[in-house]
Amino acid sequence: MAFDFPHILSMSNLSREAMEFIFETTDRFREIAGRPIKKVPALRGKTVINLFFENSTRTRTSFEIAGKRLSADVINISKSASSASKGESLVDTAKNLEAMSPDILVVRHGSAGAPLLLSKMLKARIINAGDGAHEHPTQALLDLLTIRDHKKNIAGLHVAIVGDIAHSRVARSNMIALRTFGAKVTVVGPKSLIPQEIKSFGVGVSYDLAKCIDQFDVIMMLRIQNERLGLTPFPSLREYSNFYGLNLNLLKCAKPDVVIMHPGPVNRGVEVAPEVADAPYSLILDQVKNGVAVRMALLYLLGGGENL
Ligand code: NCD
């Protein structure tokens, strides 16, 4: 298949075939992490700018490592260390960066649609690394790959996404991607954290985790997006954790081969008990590991790489 997507902005733009192609490309990059010299010349001479207007540990580092392992020149810009903190607009910042001829801009921004806007204005390829509560396509791709590694087929699986669905770009991108692959998805959380239009995503809804936990093959836990909340949507964190936190006791009722996922950062003891986060059925660190390979594949495909 010819991969003719100029940008990676949303999971809704990607067909199942395109995602399969990304996974096939990812498979070619996985073993590089185990080599003594973790580098291939595929993107030598290309410039990747990570433009992060929101905090990040995993995603930014993952893109930086991915670019460097492909031999690209990688530059990181964060909001606090850039002229955005002096009042420069996103568009002005991006146009100035473009004057320096980058090939790919990886963009994280607090406003939904910021990467799309840049893709219309600039010549560089754009990858959405999370835009507000809208989408986080590279996270969904690495999540799907991780599920496939452990469950073989995604079609027919029943996947729960638990927590702050309303403010989660991870939930949104995963709902689209999982449905594209034929999984059944149920979102679980308090009414105040599940948007009214959720049914348009073709997913089921539950407000009671204990009642439905026995149905799921995969349970994806989410952090409460405090930075996007206005009023507190539940009486206390302890009450939230009692109803929607995943602990060993609750897991006794789950399927014996259930796997647990979380995009990170984990708030231990809130959405996931420490014993669950560290258990063998927790795939949290597999997700992080797969993230590097998936992002290598995407940079490679968008950067027109050769010489693997
Ligand atoms: C997520 C994000 O930033 O959307 N984290 C990530 O990219 N791994 C989830 C979160 O912050 O809760």
Boltz pocket constraint, residues with backbone or C-beta under 6 A from the ligand:
constraints:
  - pocket:
      binder: B
      contacts: [[A, 55], [A, 58], [A, 59], [A, 129], [A, 130], [A, 132], [A, 136], [A, 139], [A, 169], [A, 170], [A, 222], [A, 223], [A, 263], [A, 264], [A, 265]]
      max_distance: 6.0
